[in-house]
């Protein structure tokens, strides 16, 4: 190794740099200030080109070289080293970690490079003053989707728990979840919590297993090591829930005590005792029974209970108490997980059929009406006087279902049901049931303007400003009065037997409102963003006070 002086601009960057994520701007600013004040204290290390050129590559010290150029230094001192692949790789890691903390993704890439050169995890841990466990944690990034790694390299790192869940998933699972949760345009970060939640798989831990290794092998259970768990506990786990529970059930069946039985649990994970049985919280007696069950974590638990003795006077009562013990129910034909898989399969098939299968027009309309009665649909209805009510669409849809449980209807009934459902769903009320612009578009489409009532009443006209009242006189024989109150009274008389509809009450929405709504849900903006409602005139602008209504035009209030 020798010391030379060279123009920093003549140095070429390393084609395989250790640090790929830029350091913090504050760190670069501090380094630049130091170089301007005292120069470069520790010379960067370079190596000659290996492809026959006369130049030099920067082995480590890229930030020092770049900041020397920024400080406009004509020459700097550098150390020229002979290339030693394995040692250079380790030196590069140590140099970068010492100067500025490395991004975990860059540190993982450097560790993988050392592993490829024959370094063991233990030797890497000693060289970096890290624990072997920490090195293994970083190596879990090898199981992360490359697109996620690129996002993490930008400084957007998930928590340790979230990273563990992500790394445990397959590439296919990660790819599907990433398509849905990758950052949209203009979003610098990812909701790693949502990513981890979508990839969460139920884990059954070996510490909760009562069966031995032989039974685990018989059920094909392969334990995996959770490297993120505390070091002083058994962190082995399996995601094969069915095999784990099956082995636990077999162990319970083989280890039932006298007067013992396998019992089920309720939806809250509590044991379901036989009818009239009483749980024993103290020490069980000789005639008491013991029930074995699995809690929500799959762990075997026991509960003691007492079955009352049968009444001797009752005919047909069993002679012994042993027959009163709970009888283990057989496992269902399809487990809860199986029903979940069936639900996913059915949904995919339903969506494919809706997209490709031929559907008659009447059937399509019936299906659309039927969808509103789904238990995953909640409609804030404006069809009742209760502003907090919900639509009960089911009471209409049942008219389309036959006694055989199938869609069966005539066209007239279908149209009646469709009208009733639309009446429950569409609303223009100014409360939580407001359907927004779609209700106004629907009203214009069916000519609902013709059904608007006479609005030339004292109650509505009192909501209009003076200019709006004078505009309502257009097309009539009424001339605006000096006082808004008098103008309103004349309008009420004029429209007592007529029809007045204020232009703002017509259903047709402004073109710009419809255009904005269509553009919002056509992919121009993020679908989760809220579309701003059209600005409404404030109460102060829309209403005249009694003093303003009663004051003659052009006169002060005292001149009335």
VEXDONU-190498 format. One record per residue (C-alpha): x, y, z; chain; residue in three letters. Coordinates in steps of 0.2 Angstrom, whole numbers. Each point is the difference from the previous one (the first is absolute). Layout:
// residues N
<node <X,Y,Z>,"A","ALA">
...
END
This chain:
// residues 560
<node <0,0,0>,"A","UNK">
<node <7,17,-5>,"A","UNK">
<node <-5,18,2>,"A","UNK">
<node <-2,11,-15>,"A","UNK">
<node <-8,17,-5>,"A","UNK">
<node <-13,0,-13>,"A","UNK">
<node <-14,11,-7>,"A","UNK">
<node <-16,-6,8>,"A","UNK">
<node <-9,2,-17>,"A","UNK">
<node <11,-13,-8>,"A","UNK">
<node <-6,-14,12>,"A","UNK">
<node <-14,-11,-6>,"A","UNK">
<node <-14,-7,11>,"A","UNK">
<node <0,-18,5>,"A","UNK">
<node <-11,-10,-12>,"A","UNK">
<node <-6,-11,15>,"A","UNK">
<node <-1,13,15>,"A","UNK">
<node <-3,-5,17>,"A","UNK">
<node <-12,14,4>,"A","UNK">
<node <-14,2,-13>,"A","UNK">
<node <-11,10,11>,"A","UNK">
<node <5,18,1>,"A","UNK">
<node <5,7,17>,"A","UNK">
<node <-10,13,9>,"A","UNK">
<node <2,18,-7>,"A","UNK">
<node <5,6,18>,"A","UNK">
<node <14,-13,0>,"A","UNK">
<node <7,6,-17>,"A","UNK">
<node <-2,18,5>,"A","UNK">
<node <11,-4,16>,"A","UNK">
<node <13,-9,-10>,"A","UNK">
<node <1,14,-13>,"A","UNK">
<node <3,13,14>,"A","UNK">
<node <13,-11,8>,"A","UNK">
<node <9,-2,-17>,"A","UNK">
<node <0,19,-3>,"A","UNK">
<node <7,3,18>,"A","UNK">
<node <13,-12,2>,"A","UNK">
<node <1,-11,-16>,"A","UNK">
<node <-2,-19,-1>,"A","UNK">
<node <6,-7,16>,"A","UNK">
<node <-1,-19,-6>,"A","UNK">
<node <5,-2,-18>,"A","UNK">
<node <-12,-10,-11>,"A","UNK">
<node <6,-17,-6>,"A","UNK">
<node <1,-3,-19>,"A","UNK">
<node <6,-15,-11>,"A","UNK">
<node <6,0,-18>,"A","UNK">
<node <-12,-5,-14>,"A","UNK">
<node <0,-19,-3>,"A","UNK">
<node <-6,1,-18>,"A","UNK">
<node <17,7,-7>,"A","UNK">
<node <-4,18,3>,"A","UNK">
<node <11,13,7>,"A","UNK">
<node <-13,7,12>,"A","UNK">
<node <-5,-3,18>,"A","UNK">
<node <-15,-6,8>,"A","UNK">
<node <-6,6,17>,"A","UNK">
<node <-1,-15,12>,"A","UNK">
<node <-7,10,15>,"A","UNK">
<node <-1,18,3>,"A","UNK">
<node <-13,5,-13>,"A","UNK">
<node <-7,13,11>,"A","UNK">
<node <17,8,4>,"A","UNK">
<node <4,1,-18>,"A","UNK">
<node <-17,8,-5>,"A","UNK">
<node <1,12,14>,"A","UNK">
<node <18,5,-5>,"A","UNK">
<node <-6,4,-17>,"A","UNK">
<node <-14,10,7>,"A","UNK">
<node <13,9,11>,"A","UNK">
<node <9,4,-17>,"A","UNK">
<node <17,-9,6>,"A","UNK">
<node <12,-1,-15>,"A","UNK">
<node <9,-15,8>,"A","UNK">
<node <-2,-13,14>,"A","UNK">
<node <10,-13,8>,"A","UNK">
<node <-6,-18,-3>,"A","UNK">
<node <7,-17,5>,"A","UNK">
<node <3,-13,-15>,"A","UNK">
<node <-4,-18,6>,"A","UNK">
<node <3,-16,-9>,"A","UNK">
<node <-17,-9,-2>,"A","UNK">
<node <-4,-14,12>,"A","UNK">
<node <-18,-4,-4>,"A","UNK">
<node <-5,-8,17>,"A","UNK">
<node <9,13,11>,"A","UNK">
<node <-5,14,-11>,"A","UNK">
<node <-18,-5,2>,"A","UNK">
<node <1,0,19>,"A","UNK">
<node <10,16,0>,"A","UNK">
<node <-13,9,-10>,"A","UNK">
<node <-14,-5,13>,"A","UNK">
<node <10,6,15>,"A","UNK">
<node <5,16,-9>,"A","UNK">
<node <-18,4,-4>,"A","UNK">
<node <-7,-5,17>,"A","UNK">
<node <13,11,9>,"A","UNK">
<node <-3,15,-11>,"A","UNK">
<node <-19,0,-1>,"A","UNK">
<node <-13,-13,5>,"A","UNK">
<node <-4,-11,-14>,"A","UNK">
<node <-18,-4,-6>,"A","UNK">
<node <-5,-17,5>,"A","UNK">
<node <-2,-6,-18>,"A","UNK">
<node <18,6,-5>,"A","UNK">
<node <7,-8,16>,"A","UNK">
<node <-9,-17,-5>,"A","UNK">
<node <7,1,-18>,"A","UNK">
<node <17,2,7>,"A","UNK">
<node <-2,-15,12>,"A","UNK">
<node <-7,-10,-14>,"A","UNK">
<node <16,5,-10>,"A","UNK">
<node <11,-6,14>,"A","UNK">
<node <-10,-17,1>,"A","UNK">
<node <3,-2,-18>,"A","UNK">
<node <19,2,3>,"A","UNK">
<node <-1,-14,13>,"A","UNK">
<node <-2,10,16>,"A","UNK">
<node <-11,-9,13>,"A","UNK">
<node <-13,9,10>,"A","UNK">
<node <10,-1,16>,"A","UNK">
<node <15,8,-8>,"A","UNK">
<node <-10,14,-7>,"A","UNK">
<node <-8,3,16>,"A","UNK">
<node <17,1,9>,"A","UNK">
<node <7,12,-14>,"A","UNK">
<node <-15,12,1>,"A","UNK">
<node <-2,-1,19>,"A","UNK">
<node <-17,-7,-2>,"A","UNK">
<node <-9,-15,7>,"A","UNK">
<node <-2,-15,-11>,"A","UNK">
<node <-19,2,3>,"A","UNK">
<node <1,17,-7>,"A","UNK">
<node <9,-6,-16>,"A","UNK">
<node <-13,-14,-2>,"A","UNK">
<node <-14,13,1>,"A","UNK">
<node <8,11,-13>,"A","UNK">
<node <2,-16,-11>,"A","UNK">
<node <-19,-2,1>,"A","UNK">
<node <-1,15,-13>,"A","UNK">
<node <5,-13,-13>,"A","UNK">
<node <-18,-7,2>,"A","UNK">
<node <-7,17,-4>,"A","UNK">
<node <-7,5,-17>,"A","UNK">
<node <12,11,-10>,"A","UNK">
<node <-13,14,-2>,"A","UNK">
<node <-2,0,18>,"A","UNK">
<node <19,1,3>,"A","UNK">
<node <1,15,-12>,"A","UNK">
<node <-13,9,11>,"A","UNK">
<node <9,-5,16>,"A","UNK">
<node <16,7,-7>,"A","UNK">
<node <-8,17,-2>,"A","UNK">
<node <-1,1,19>,"A","UNK">
<node <-18,-7,2>,"A","UNK">
<node <4,-15,11>,"A","UNK">
<node <-14,-10,8>,"A","UNK">
<node <1,-5,19>,"A","UNK">
<node <9,-16,5>,"A","UNK">
<node <-17,-9,3>,"A","UNK">
<node <-6,6,-17>,"A","UNK">
<node <16,-6,-9>,"A","UNK">
<node <-1,-17,9>,"A","UNK">
<node <-17,-2,-8>,"A","UNK">
<node <5,5,-17>,"A","UNK">
<node <15,-10,-1>,"A","UNK">
<node <-10,-16,6>,"A","UNK">
<node <-11,2,-16>,"A","UNK">
<node <3,-8,-17>,"A","UNK">
<node <5,11,-15>,"A","UNK">
<node <-17,-3,-8>,"A","UNK">
<node <-9,6,16>,"A","UNK">
<node <11,15,2>,"A","UNK">
<node <-2,4,-19>,"A","UNK">
<node <-19,0,1>,"A","UNK">
<node <0,10,16>,"A","UNK">
<node <12,13,-7>,"A","UNK">
<node <-11,3,-15>,"A","UNK">
<node <-14,6,11>,"A","UNK">
<node <10,9,13>,"A","UNK">
<node <15,8,-9>,"A","UNK">
<node <1,19,1>,"A","UNK">
<node <-10,10,-12>,"A","UNK">
<node <6,15,-9>,"A","UNK">
<node <5,13,12>,"A","UNK">
<node <1,-11,15>,"A","UNK">
<node <18,-2,7>,"A","UNK">
<node <-4,-13,12>,"A","UNK">
<node <-9,-17,1>,"A","UNK">
<node <-13,-6,13>,"A","UNK">
<node <11,-14,6>,"A","UNK">
<node <-13,-4,13>,"A","UNK">
<node <-13,-4,-14>,"A","UNK">
<node <13,-10,-9>,"A","UNK">
<node <4,-10,15>,"A","UNK">
<node <-18,-3,4>,"A","UNK">
<node <-3,-7,-17>,"A","UNK">
<node <14,-12,1>,"A","UNK">
<node <-3,-5,18>,"A","UNK">
<node <-2,-19,2>,"A","UNK">
<node <-5,-9,16>,"A","UNK">
<node <15,-7,9>,"A","UNK">
<node <-1,-15,11>,"A","UNK">
<node <14,-1,12>,"A","UNK">
<node <10,-15,5>,"A","UNK">
<node <0,6,19>,"A","UNK">
<node <-19,-2,-1>,"A","UNK">
<node <1,-18,-7>,"A","UNK">
<node <-4,-15,12>,"A","UNK">
<node <5,-13,-13>,"A","UNK">
<node <17,-6,-3>,"A","UNK">
<node <12,0,-15>,"A","UNK">
<node <-6,-17,-6>,"A","UNK">
<node <-18,6,-1>,"A","UNK">
<node <5,16,-8>,"A","UNK">
<node <10,-9,-14>,"A","UNK">
<node <-15,-12,-3>,"A","UNK">
<node <-11,16,-3>,"A","UNK">
<node <13,8,-11>,"A","UNK">
<node <4,15,11>,"A","UNK">
<node <16,9,-4>,"A","UNK">
<node <5,12,13>,"A","UNK">
<node <7,17,-5>,"A","UNK">
<node <11,12,10>,"A","UNK">
<node <-6,17,5>,"A","UNK">
<node <16,10,0>,"A","UNK">
<node <-9,16,6>,"A","UNK">
<node <-6,-9,16>,"A","UNK">
<node <9,2,17>,"A","UNK">
<node <15,-11,1>,"A","UNK">
<node <-5,-8,16>,"A","UNK">
<node <-16,-8,-6>,"A","UNK">
<node <-4,-14,-12>,"A","UNK">
<node <-5,10,-15>,"A","UNK">
<node <-3,-15,-12>,"A","UNK">
<node <-17,1,-9>,"A","UNK">
<node <-10,-8,-14>,"A","UNK">
<node <-13,8,-12>,"A","UNK">
<node <-8,-17,-3>,"A","UNK">
<node <-15,4,12>,"A","UNK">
<node <-10,-16,-5>,"A","UNK">
<node <15,-12,3>,"A","UNK">
<node <4,8,16>,"A","UNK">
<node <-18,-1,7>,"A","UNK">
<node <-2,-17,-7>,"A","UNK">
<node <16,-6,10>,"A","UNK">
<node <-7,9,16>,"A","UNK">
<node <-17,-9,-2>,"A","UNK">
<node <9,-17,-2>,"A","UNK">
<node <11,3,15>,"A","UNK">
<node <-16,5,11>,"A","UNK">
<node <-9,-16,-6>,"A","UNK">
<node <15,-10,5>,"A","UNK">
<node <2,8,17>,"A","UNK">
<node <-18,2,6>,"A","UNK">
<node <0,-3,19>,"A","UNK">
<node <-14,-10,9>,"A","UNK">
<node <-17,8,-2>,"A","UNK">
<node <8,11,-13>,"A","UNK">
<node <-7,7,-16>,"A","UNK">
<node <5,11,-15>,"A","UNK">
<node <-11,15,0>,"A","UNK">
<node <-3,15,-12>,"A","UNK">
<node <2,18,3>,"A","UNK">
<node <-12,14,-4>,"A","UNK">
<node <3,15,-11>,"A","UNK">
<node <9,9,14>,"A","UNK">
<node <12,-14,2>,"A","UNK">
<node <-8,-6,17>,"A","UNK">
<node <-4,-19,3>,"A","UNK">
<node <-18,-6,-3>,"A","UNK">
<node <-5,-11,14>,"A","UNK">
<node <-13,-13,-1>,"A","UNK">
<node <-18,6,4>,"A","UNK">
<node <-3,3,18>,"A","UNK">
<node <18,-3,4>,"A","UNK">
<node <9,12,13>,"A","UNK">
<node <18,5,-1>,"A","UNK">
<node <11,-5,14>,"A","UNK">
<node <13,13,4>,"A","UNK">
<node <7,-8,15>,"A","UNK">
<node <8,-18,2>,"A","UNK">
<node <-11,-12,-10>,"A","UNK">
<node <-8,-15,9>,"A","UNK">
<node <0,-18,-4>,"A","UNK">
<node <-17,1,-9>,"A","UNK">
<node <4,16,-10>,"A","UNK">
<node <5,0,-18>,"A","UNK">
<node <14,8,-10>,"A","UNK">
<node <-2,8,-16>,"A","UNK">
<node <15,3,-12>,"A","UNK">
<node <-1,13,-14>,"A","UNK">
<node <10,12,-11>,"A","UNK">
<node <1,18,3>,"A","UNK">
<node <2,13,-13>,"A","UNK">
<node <19,-2,-1>,"A","UNK">
<node <-2,-19,-2>,"A","UNK">
<node <6,-4,17>,"A","UNK">
<node <-8,-15,10>,"A","UNK">
<node <-9,6,15>,"A","UNK">
<node <-11,-9,13>,"A","UNK">
<node <-15,4,10>,"A","UNK">
<node <-8,-10,14>,"A","UNK">
<node <-19,0,1>,"A","UNK">
<node <-14,-9,9>,"A","UNK">
<node <-15,-8,-7>,"A","UNK">
<node <-15,-1,11>,"A","UNK">
<node <-7,-17,5>,"A","UNK">
<node <-15,-6,-9>,"A","UNK">
<node <-17,0,9>,"A","UNK">
<node <-4,-18,6>,"A","UNK">
<node <-18,3,-2>,"A","UNK">
<node <2,5,-18>,"A","UNK">
<node <-4,-15,-12>,"A","UNK">
<node <13,-4,-12>,"A","UNK">
<node <14,9,10>,"A","UNK">
<node <17,-8,-2>,"A","UNK">
<node <6,-11,14>,"A","UNK">
<node <18,6,0>,"A","UNK">
<node <8,17,0>,"A","UNK">
<node <13,-5,-13>,"A","UNK">
<node <-12,1,-14>,"A","UNK">
<node <-4,18,4>,"A","UNK">
<node <18,5,-5>,"A","UNK">
<node <2,10,-15>,"A","UNK">
<node <1,-9,-16>,"A","UNK">
<node <14,7,-12>,"A","UNK">
<node <-8,6,-16>,"A","UNK">
<node <8,-5,-16>,"A","UNK">
<node <9,13,-9>,"A","UNK">
<node <-10,9,-14>,"A","UNK">
<node <2,-5,-18>,"A","UNK">
<node <6,17,-4>,"A","UNK">
<node <10,10,12>,"A","UNK">
<node <-1,19,2>,"A","UNK">
<node <15,2,-11>,"A","UNK">
<node <-8,-11,-13>,"A","UNK">
<node <-15,11,0>,"A","UNK">
<node <11,15,-2>,"A","UNK">
<node <8,-8,-15>,"A","UNK">
<node <-17,-4,-7>,"A","UNK">
<node <-5,18,2>,"A","UNK">
<node <15,6,-10>,"A","UNK">
<node <-3,-13,-14>,"A","UNK">
<node <-18,5,-1>,"A","UNK">
<node <3,18,-1>,"A","UNK">
<node <13,-2,-14>,"A","UNK">
<node <-12,-11,-10>,"A","UNK">
<node <-14,13,3>,"A","UNK">
<node <10,14,-6>,"A","UNK">
<node <6,-9,-15>,"A","UNK">
<node <-18,-5,-5>,"A","UNK">
<node <-6,18,2>,"A","UNK">
<node <14,5,-12>,"A","UNK">
<node <-2,-13,-13>,"A","UNK">
<node <-16,-10,2>,"A","UNK">
<node <-15,5,-11>,"A","UNK">
<node <-13,8,11>,"A","UNK">
<node <-18,5,-6>,"A","UNK">
<node <-5,18,3>,"A","UNK">
<node <-14,-4,13>,"A","UNK">
<node <12,-12,9>,"A","UNK">
<node <14,14,0>,"A","UNK">
<node <-12,12,8>,"A","UNK">
<node <-6,-12,13>,"A","UNK">
<node <18,-4,4>,"A","UNK">
<node <3,18,3>,"A","UNK">
<node <-15,2,11>,"A","UNK">
<node <5,-16,9>,"A","UNK">
<node <18,7,4>,"A","UNK">
<node <-8,15,10>,"A","UNK">
<node <-6,-13,12>,"A","UNK">
<node <17,-7,4>,"A","UNK">
<node <5,-1,18>,"A","UNK">
<node <16,10,-5>,"A","UNK">
<node <-10,15,-6>,"A","UNK">
<node <-6,13,11>,"A","UNK">
<node <-11,14,-7>,"A","UNK">
<node <-4,17,9>,"A","UNK">
<node <-17,2,-6>,"A","UNK">
<node <-10,16,-3>,"A","UNK">
<node <-16,-10,-2>,"A","UNK">
<node <-6,3,18>,"A","UNK">
<node <-1,14,12>,"A","UNK">
<node <14,-7,11>,"A","UNK">
<node <16,8,-6>,"A","UNK">
<node <10,-14,8>,"A","UNK">
<node <-10,-14,-8>,"A","UNK">
<node <7,-13,-12>,"A","UNK">
<node <-9,-8,-15>,"A","UNK">
<node <-8,-17,2>,"A","UNK">
<node <2,-5,-18>,"A","UNK">
<node <-3,-18,5>,"A","UNK">
<node <-19,3,2>,"A","UNK">
<node <-1,4,-19>,"A","UNK">
<node <12,-13,-6>,"A","UNK">
<node <-9,-15,8>,"A","UNK">
<node <-13,2,-13>,"A","UNK">
<node <12,-6,-13>,"A","UNK">
<node <4,-16,9>,"A","UNK">
<node <-11,-16,-3>,"A","UNK">
<node <-4,-13,13>,"A","UNK">
<node <14,-11,-8>,"A","UNK">
<node <13,14,5>,"A","UNK">
<node <3,6,-18>,"A","UNK">
<node <-2,16,-10>,"A","UNK">
<node <-18,-1,-7>,"A","UNK">
<node <-10,15,-5>,"A","UNK">
<node <-10,8,-13>,"A","UNK">
<node <5,16,-9>,"A","UNK">
<node <-13,11,9>,"A","UNK">
<node <5,-6,17>,"A","UNK">
<node <18,3,-4>,"A","UNK">
<node <-3,18,-5>,"A","UNK">
<node <-10,3,16>,"A","UNK">
<node <14,-7,10>,"A","UNK">
<node <13,10,-9>,"A","UNK">
<node <-10,16,2>,"A","UNK">
<node <-2,-3,19>,"A","UNK">
<node <18,-4,2>,"A","UNK">
<node <5,16,-9>,"A","UNK">
<node <-12,10,11>,"A","UNK">
<node <9,-7,15>,"A","UNK">
<node <18,3,-6>,"A","UNK">
<node <-1,17,-10>,"A","UNK">
<node <-1,16,11>,"A","UNK">
<node <3,18,-3>,"A","UNK">
<node <-3,5,19>,"A","UNK">
<node <13,11,9>,"A","UNK">
<node <5,-13,12>,"A","UNK">
<node <10,-17,1>,"A","UNK">
<node <-12,-8,-12>,"A","UNK">
<node <5,12,-14>,"A","UNK">
<node <4,-10,-16>,"A","UNK">
<node <9,15,-8>,"A","UNK">
<node <1,4,-18>,"A","UNK">
<node <-6,-18,-6>,"A","UNK">
<node <-17,4,8>,"A","UNK">
<node <-2,16,-10>,"A","UNK">
<node <6,-9,-16>,"A","UNK">
<node <-13,-14,3>,"A","UNK">
<node <-14,13,3>,"A","UNK">
<node <4,9,-16>,"A","UNK">
<node <0,-16,-10>,"A","UNK">
<node <-17,-5,5>,"A","UNK">
<node <-8,18,-1>,"A","UNK">
<node <-2,2,19>,"A","UNK">
<node <-1,19,-3>,"A","UNK">
<node <-18,-2,-5>,"A","UNK">
<node <-4,-7,18>,"A","UNK">
<node <8,14,10>,"A","UNK">
<node <-14,9,10>,"A","UNK">
<node <-4,18,0>,"A","UNK">
<node <14,10,9>,"A","UNK">
<node <-9,17,0>,"A","UNK">
<node <-4,-2,18>,"A","UNK">
<node <4,12,15>,"A","UNK">
<node <11,-14,8>,"A","UNK">
<node <11,-2,-16>,"A","UNK">
<node <0,18,-6>,"A","UNK">
<node <6,6,17>,"A","UNK">
<node <16,-9,-4>,"A","UNK">
<node <4,11,-15>,"A","UNK">
<node <10,16,0>,"A","UNK">
<node <-7,16,-7>,"A","UNK">
<node <8,-2,-17>,"A","UNK">
<node <-7,-18,-1>,"A","UNK">
<node <-17,6,4>,"A","UNK">
<node <1,13,-13>,"A","UNK">
<node <6,-13,-13>,"A","UNK">
<node <-15,-10,5>,"A","UNK">
<node <-11,14,-6>,"A","UNK">
<node <6,-2,-18>,"A","UNK">
<node <-14,-7,-12>,"A","UNK">
<node <-14,6,12>,"A","UNK">
<node <-10,16,2>,"A","UNK">
<node <8,3,17>,"A","UNK">
<node <12,15,2>,"A","UNK">
<node <13,0,14>,"A","UNK">
<node <-6,9,15>,"A","UNK">
<node <11,12,10>,"A","UNK">
<node <0,-13,14>,"A","UNK">
<node <5,-18,-3>,"A","UNK">
<node <-14,-5,12>,"A","UNK">
<node <-14,7,-11>,"A","UNK">
<node <8,-7,-16>,"A","UNK">
<node <0,-17,9>,"A","UNK">
<node <-19,2,4>,"A","UNK">
<node <-4,4,-17>,"A","UNK">
<node <9,-15,-7>,"A","UNK">
<node <-9,-11,12>,"A","UNK">
<node <-17,6,-6>,"A","UNK">
<node <5,-1,-18>,"A","UNK">
<node <6,-18,1>,"A","UNK">
<node <-14,-6,12>,"A","UNK">
<node <-9,-9,-15>,"A","UNK">
<node <15,-1,-11>,"A","UNK">
<node <17,-8,0>,"A","UNK">
<node <17,7,4>,"A","UNK">
<node <16,-10,0>,"A","UNK">
<node <16,10,4>,"A","UNK">
<node <14,-4,-13>,"A","UNK">
<node <12,-6,14>,"A","UNK">
<node <-13,-14,4>,"A","UNK">
<node <1,-8,-17>,"A","UNK">
<node <8,-17,-1>,"A","UNK">
<node <13,3,-14>,"A","UNK">
<node <17,3,9>,"A","UNK">
<node <12,13,-7>,"A","UNK">
<node <11,-8,-14>,"A","UNK">
<node <16,4,10>,"A","UNK">
<node <-6,-9,15>,"A","UNK">
<node <-4,-16,-11>,"A","UNK">
<node <17,2,-9>,"A","UNK">
<node <9,1,16>,"A","UNK">
<node <-9,-15,7>,"A","UNK">
<node <3,-11,-16>,"A","UNK">
<node <18,5,0>,"A","UNK">
<node <3,-4,18>,"A","UNK">
<node <-6,-18,-2>,"A","UNK">
<node <7,-3,-17>,"A","UNK">
<node <18,-2,7>,"A","UNK">
<node <5,18,-1>,"A","UNK">
<node <2,1,19>,"A","UNK">
<node <2,-13,14>,"A","UNK">
<node <-16,-9,3>,"A","UNK">
<node <1,2,19>,"A","UNK">
<node <1,19,-1>,"A","UNK">
<node <-16,9,4>,"A","UNK">
<node <-8,10,-14>,"A","UNK">
<node <-3,18,6>,"A","UNK">
<node <-18,4,0>,"A","UNK">
<node <-6,15,-10>,"A","UNK">
<node <2,16,11>,"A","UNK">
<node <-17,6,6>,"A","UNK">
<node <-5,17,3>,"A","UNK">
<node <2,5,19>,"A","UNK">
<node <-15,3,11>,"A","UNK">
<node <5,18,2>,"A","UNK">
<node <0,2,-19>,"A","UNK">
<node <-16,-11,-4>,"A","UNK">
<node <-11,8,14>,"A","UNK">
<node <-6,17,3>,"A","UNK">
<node <-3,5,18>,"A","UNK">
<node <-17,6,6>,"A","UNK">
<node <7,18,0>,"A","UNK">
<node <6,-1,-18>,"A","UNK">
<node <-17,-7,-6>,"A","UNK">
<node <-9,13,9>,"A","UNK">
<node <11,15,-6>,"A","UNK">
<node <-6,10,-15>,"A","UNK">
<node <12,0,-14>,"A","UNK">
<node <11,15,0>,"A","UNK">
<node <-5,6,18>,"A","UNK">
<node <8,-2,17>,"A","UNK">
<node <-9,-11,12>,"A","UNK">
<node <-7,15,10>,"A","UNK">
<node <-9,6,-16>,"A","UNK">
<node <-12,-15,0>,"A","UNK">
END
